[in-house]
């Protein structure tokens, strides 16, 4: 299903695989690198929330004609 801004489930799946929400296993990871990874996750979370909200809006439109 395609949501608002052409966000698809395939995109969400690709983002989850490409940028997993894991703590780095590299013990020499700097605070800047951790902040960068947190920023990536924030962007992915916004995309996921936008997709979920747009799908729910479409579902509501069909449920309440």
C-alpha positions, 0 to 999 in steps of 0.5 A: 500500500502506498501512503502519503508522499508515496511512502510504501511498505517496501520503503519502510522495510528497506529503511529498517534493513539498511539502517537498523536501530541498533547500538553500534558494536564498535567500541571506538564509536564517537559521540558524534557518530552516535548522534548521527545515528540517532538523527538517522533513526529520528528521520526514519521514525518520522517517515514511518509515522507519516506512512502509518498516519496516511494509511489510517486516514485512508482506512478511516475514509473508507470506513466512514463514507 
